[in-house]
Amino acid sequence: MATQQRIVLGVGGGIAAYKVASLLRLFKEAGHHVDVVPTRSALEFVGKATWEALSGRPVTADVFDAVDTVNHVRLGQEADLVVVAPATADLLARAAAGLANDLLTNTLLAARCPVVFAPAMHTEMWEHPATRANVATLRERGAVVVEPAVGRLTGKDSGAGRLPEPDDLFAAVADLLAGAPGRRASSSAGDPGTGPRDGAATRRDGDEPASSAPVPRARGPLAGRTVVVTAGGTREPLDPVRFLGNRSSGKQGIAIARAALAAGAKVRFVAAHMDDPAPEGVELAATSTALELREAVNAAAEGADVLVMAAAVADFRPAEYAASKIKKGDDGGAPTIELVRNPDILAELVARRNAEGQRSRLPRLVVGFAAETGDAAAGVLEHGHAKLSRKGCELLVVNQVGEKLVFGTDRNSVTVLSADGSGPRRFEGTKDRVAAGIVGIIGAQLSR
């Protein structure tokens, strides 16, 4: 039997609370001591008697029960692990704000052990900027927020927001359970922020992550999958001080990599020039030019399940590189610069995969990006459909770009086109929200 750990199982007021009873049983069968702390709303879905019967412990949602034991503080102080499932939008908001208006939120404030939130709610609520901001706040403080699964929700709708299955949640916290006592002892010495970060760095160059604490990888819709994500803009050198480039900041590619990690994927991240650093938890390959990116993508794509080409690859490069800085002439003239086309990395890879057939080790799902402006001949989506056909990829993410649109901003508006003819999907909001939508579609495609 595994070493017994003290677990606080917080239960939020959502319909998915019924699935948490199975998670409780898994914890008990593994030999752990579990205190269930439901919210009052949670007891509307699953009653107190059920939690007490399964846990073998008294259950209350009231701060004023067991006052003689200082229960509202003791539970968090003694815990080796706190798991909150389902974590509703309201509960995430209260936890992020540091409120303490019931026994569960008091316990969260008193806990100095790892804390795991498993959100469950409707897709619109999960994708709302307020919820995404609350999730980001909790992760910044060291909490692990498991990405919700994609699937059937309450009612007729489906999408991201489904509580992962109990077996998956149990597996996701297994590493934390294995090392819980040591981390609780060290963190209780004074630093309230010593919990593990979601997605500790595992970089290809061998750099050690900032924290050695094991981090659970959510067994979400991309569990067991390898996803290659490219990001940033390539730069084509003209001379030692000049280059041809573009306005891409890499922010959308970074957000997609983060969303894929949260969904349980192993992420190989091929970066061109970006405004922000690569996300923690990826295998990083840094590139500069289109030819370097091409080589890195072909290497990373071997054995991968998905390729997401979010990088802005320069269409052209100077035909010749000047070894010294090009000078201005006294005659006031300007140099003539001849350009040559760069390879179409996406189309090349798809063509090679299709030619190799079943023996190919290249991704079966390729996602392209089309930054379009529209012109007199056609609009943005018309150009997008033409590019989807021309590239041969399975999905194409189309967005309208411009000097004050998309590039360098924290918001985006995209339409995802599919080669299988399924209706286009539109996502708008923060780039993290757009990334979550794209990753949700990828997960749904792979499941089929």
Secondary structure, DSSP 8 states (H G I E B T S, - for coil): -----EEEEEE-SSTTHHHHHHHHHHHHHTT-EEEEEE-TTHHHHS-HHHHHHHHSS-----TTTTGGGTHHHHHHHH-SEEEEEEE-HHHHHHHHHT--SSHHHHHHHH--S-EEEEE---HHHHHSHHHHHHHHHHHHTT-EE---EEEE-STT-EEEEE---HHHHHHHTHHHHHTHHHHHHHHTTS-TT-S--TT----TT----S--S-------TTTT-EEEEEESB--EEEETTEEE-----SHHHHHHHHHHHHTT-EEEEEE-B-SS---TTSEEEE--SHHHHHHHHHHHHTT-SEEEE-SB--SEEESS--SS-----TT-------EEE---HHHHHHHHHHHHGGG--S-SEEEEEEEE---SS--HHHHHHHHHHHH--SEEEEEE-BTTBSTTSSEEEEEEEETT----EEEEEEHHHHHHHHHHHHHHHHH-
